[in-house]
Amino acid sequence: MSVNDRAPVAVRFLRQEAENFALFNYVTELNGEIEARQEEVNSVQQNIDATHDEQQETIAATEHELETLMVGGGLHRRYNETRMSNLAQG
């Protein structure tokens, strides 16, 4: 193989190496974006979980307060009487 025959092979090799390097950089950039998006998803999930926990605490506190008001005001007895009356009629 002469030097003239090797030149196109070398040019082709260099072009392929440049393309491979460009693709490697692109994949690396995509991986970085994927990691950033995953961190965002994790943050949103943590916010959802925290909000859910807060809502559950609020519900429990409200139910407790309602029960306290019903028992303290005699409403619990009247509520049960009304409920039993409605069940008997229905």
N, C-alpha and C positions, 0 to 999 in steps of 0.2 A: 504494500500500500504506500503510495507516494504521499508527500507532504500536501500536495494539492487535493488528494482524496480525503485526507484527514480534516481539512479545514471545514467542510460542511458538517462533518460529524461533531466537531468541537463547537461550532456555532449552534447546532441543534441541541447539544448537551447543555450549553450555557443558557439557552432559551428555556429549556425544560427546568433547569435549576431555578431560574428566576420565577417561572410559573409556580413551581413547588413552594418556593419561599413565600410568594404572594398568597397562595392558598393556606399555608401554615399560619401566616399572620391573620388572615381572615377568620380561620377557625379559632385562633386564640382570642380574637376580638369577640366572636360570638359566644365563646365560653364565658368571657367576662360579663357580657350582657345577661347571659342566663343566670349567673351567680347573683348579679344585682337584682334581677327580677325575683329570684327565689327569696332573697332577703326581704324584698318588699312584700311578697306573699306571706312570709313568716310574720312580719310586723303586723300586717292586716289581720292575720289569724289570731295573734295575741290580743289585738284590740277587740276583736269579736268575742273572744273568750272572756276578756275582762268585762265587757259590756254585759254579756250573758250572766256572769257571776253577780254583777251589780243588780241586774234585773231580778235575779232569784232572791237576793237579799231584800230588795224592796218589796217584792211580793210577800215574802215571809213576814216582814215587819208589818205590812198592811193587813195581812190576814190575822196576825196576832193582835193588832190594834182593834180590828173589827170584832174579834172574839171577845176582847176585853170590854169593849163598849156594849156588846150584846149581853154578856153575862152581868156586867155591872149595872146596866139599866133595866134589867129584867126582860130585855128584848129576846134573849135566848129562849126563855120559856114560851113567850108569845109566838116566836117564830116556829118553834116546834109544834105548838098547838095549831097554828095556822096550817102548817105543813101536813099534820096528821088529818086535819079537817079536809084539806084539799085532796089528800090521798083517799079518804073515805068517800068523798063525793065522786072522784074520778074513776 
